[in-house]
Amino acid sequence: MSSFFALFCNAQVGVGTTSTSATLDIICRDSAPNAKVLEVNNSATTPVELITALNNGNIGINNNAPETSALLELKSSNQAILLTRVANTSVITTPVNGMILYDISSNCVKAYENNAWSNCLNN
């Protein structure tokens, strides 16, 4: 039984390749930057594309054609992005410039810039 489990856990699947380097390895055959590498649809009668990954690395969530200048594009007319919520900024042990989070102790959004956490971002 343990050998079956080990075999199952080490299985690799290749899509568009016979030489896998990950558990699931997908290679796009089309070299165009906007060619779809991955498309995930829901199970509706008329499926809706939920996640799109393009050959250039762009990802669209609820958007099958993410903007070329955006690494990640989220699309919704009735939902928002929920930032990571932490007790306070001290719980981030190795912050990196560009991080954004919601600080629960300060009840506000903060950003890590110039090697320091900002004050609360206000309008």
N, C-alpha and C positions, 0 to 999 in steps of 0.2 A: 504494500500500500504506500509506504513512504517513497519507494522508487517511482511509482506512478505520479505521486504528488510532485516530486522533484522534476520529473520529465515535463509535467504540465506547467509548472512555474517557469521553466526555462525555455518554453516554446517561443518561437519567433515567427511572425507573419510578415511577408513582404508583398506589397502591392506595387506593381510596376518594377520590381527588382527581385532577383533571386539571391542577392547578397545582402542579407539584413544586418543592421547594426543596432537595432532596438527591438523591443517586444513587438511593436507595430512600426514598420518602416514603410513610408509611402513616398514613392518617387514620381514626380510629375513628368510625363513624356513630352509635354508641350513646353517649349522653351520661352514662350511669350510671358512677360512679367505678370500679366493679369490672368493667366491661365489658372483654373481652379485645381488645387491640389487635394482639397478636402471639402466636402459638402455634407452637412448634417441636417436632415429634415425631421419634422415631427411626424406623428402617425395619423394626422388628420386625413379625411377623405381626399381633400386637395392639399397635399403636403406643403408646408411652409418651410423655407430654408432658414434654419436657426443659426448655423455657424458656417462661415465660409473662410477658407484659408487659400490665399493666392500664392502663385509661384514666387513672387517677390517678397513673401513673408508677411504681407498685410493680412489682417484678420478682421472679419466683419461679424458682428453679433446682431442678428435680426437685420442684416444688410448683406445682400448677395453681391454687392459691388462697392467695397470700401474704397474711399478716396485714396489715390496713390500717394499722397503726401502724409497720410495718417497710418501709423503702424497698427493701431487698433481703433476701429470705429464702431461705436454702439449706437443703435437706432431704436427709438421708441417715442411714441407720442403721449404715453401716460405712465412712464416709469423713469426713475432717476438712478444715478450711480451711487452705490453705497460704499463709502470709503472704509478702510480698515479702521476699527475703533480700538484704541489702546487705553489702558489705565492712565498713563502719562508718557511723555516722550522718553523718560529714562529707561523704559522697558526695551527700547530699541538699542541693542548693545553695539551695533556697528552701523550707524546711520550713513547714508550716502546722499550727496547733493542731488536734489530732484525728488526726494521722497515727499509724499503728502499723506496726512492721516487726520483722523478726528481724535483729539485729546479729550477723554472723558472727564478728567479732573478739572480742565479749564473750560469744558463745554464749547469747544471751537475747533476749527480746522487750522492746522499748522503745516508748514513746509520746512524742509531741511535745505538750507541754502548757505553758501559761503562757510561751510563746515559748522553750522549752528542752527538750532531750531528757531524758527521765526516766532514772533509774538502771534497772537490770534489774528487770522486773516479776516479783516472787516471790510465793509464797503466804504 
